[in-house]
Amino acid sequence: MIKERLPMAVLLLGFSIGTWSMAYGVPQGEPRARQRFMENISNLYLIRLTRALELTTDQTAKIYPLLTRVEMDKAELQRRMGADLRDLRGELGRARPDDDKVLGLASRITEARRAIRQKDNEVEDVLDGLLTPVQKGKYLVFTVDFLRGLGENLGRARGLRENIKRTP
């Protein structure tokens, strides 16, 4: 059973890490713009997932609310973890870092990562009970392809953004 669940867990974790890293790849403009960007990525993922897995209406009604809620929860955890990581980098960059502060921040980061994994496990358990074996296979292929394509497109967009000449 663990061997069957391991690939799905790895992919869900990959999606979490991808989502987290994307949040920091978005221009550092308005926080609402970053939030809308992440919501758009999540919506695109859900729409394409529904098509790729050929979900039934019943499956969709159960999966959408779960994925939406979990992604919102993870986004909040990742936002706080990002702030803690910035603080930790700042503390470690000091001439004499405060051991207690470093330990506290490291503990909060570790706990946030643990909470994100628990969210991924929650999704995995629900999907395991809802999807057919063929849909599970399609889910694995879809997730890898979606993340790969998303990463490539974001990389190209970042490269284009760097080449844009702006006039003052």
N, C-alpha and C positions, 0 to 999 in steps of 0.2 A: 504494500500500500504506500509506503514511504517512497519507493522508487517511482511509482506512478505520480505522486504528488510533487516530487522534487522539481521536474521541469516547469510545472505550472507555477510553483513558488518562486523559482528563479526568474521566470518571465515577469511575474507580478512585481517582484523586487526590482527588476530592471526597469519596468514602467515607472515605478516610484522614483527611482534614481533619475530616470530620464526626465520625469516631470519636475523634480527638484532642480536638476541642472538647467532645465529650460527656463525656470523662473529666474535664474541668475543670468541667463543669456539674453533676456529681454532688455531693451534699453532702460536705463535707470530713470526714466521719466516718471510720470504720474503713476502712483500705486494702482489707481483704478484701471489704467490702461494695461498694466501688467496683469491685473486680475481678469480683465476681459479677455486678454490674450490666452490665458490659461483656461478660461471657461470655453473659449472657442476650440482650443485643442481637445478638451474633454468632450465637447459636443461632437466634433468630427470623429473622434475615437468611437463614441457610442453609435453614431449613425453607421459608420463603416463596419463596426463589429456586428450590428444587427444584420446588415446585408451579407457579410462574409459567412456568418454562422447560420443564416437563414432561420433566425429565431422565430418561434411562434409568438402569437400575441400574448399568451400566458407567460412564456419565458421572458419576453420583453418587459411585461408588467412587473415581474419580480426582479429582474436584473437592473433595469434602469435606476429605480430609486436607490438600490443598494450601492451601485457604482457611483452615482451622483453624491450620495451622502458620504461614502468612504473617501472619495477624492476631495471633497470639501474639508473633511476632517484632516486628511493627510496634508492638504495645502496649508492649513493652519499650523499643524505640527512642523512642517517644513519651513514656514515663515519664521516661527520662533527659533527653530534650530539654526536657520541662517543668521539670525541676529546673535545667537549665542556663539556661532562660529566666528563671526566678525569680532565679537568681544574677546573670544579666546585668542584669535590672531593678534589683536591689539595688545592683550596682556602678555602674550609670549614675545612680542616685539619690544617690550620694555627691557631696560637694562637689568632690572631685578624683578622678575615676575612674582606676584604674590601666590604662594603655593595653595593657599586655601581658595582663592578666587579661581585658579586654574582647575583645581579638583572639582569645585562646584560647577563650573561651566562644562567640564568634561562629563560630569555625571548627568547634567541636564541633556547634553547632546546624546549621550548613550541611551538615556531613557526615551528620548524622542525617536531615535532609530528603532528601539525596541517596540514602541507604540505603533510605528509605521509598519513594521513586520507583522504585528498582531492584526492590523487592519487588512493587510494583504492576505493573511491566513483566513480571516473572516470571509473575504471575497472568494477565496479558493474553495472553502468549504461549501458555500452556496452554489458556486458554479459546478462543483463536483456532483452535487445532488440534482442539478437542473439540466445539465447538458448531456446529450447522447454521446456515445464514444466517438462518432464521426465529428460531432460539433467540438468535442474536446481537442481532437486533432487539428481541426480547422482553426480553433482558438490559438493553439500554439503557433501555427504557421502565420496566422494573421498578426499576432502580437509582435513576432520577430520582424515581419515585413513592415508593419506600421511604424515601429520604433526606428528601424533602419532608415526608412524613407523620411521620417520626420527629422532624424538627426542630419541626414544629408541635406534636406531642404533648409534647415536652420543654419547649417554650415555655409551653404551658398548664400543665404540671405545676409549672414554676418559679413561674409567676404564682400558682397556688393555694398553693404552699408559702409565698410571701411574705405571703399574706393570713391564714394560720393564726395564731390568737392562742394563745400558749402561756402557761400559768400557771407560776409558779416552784415 
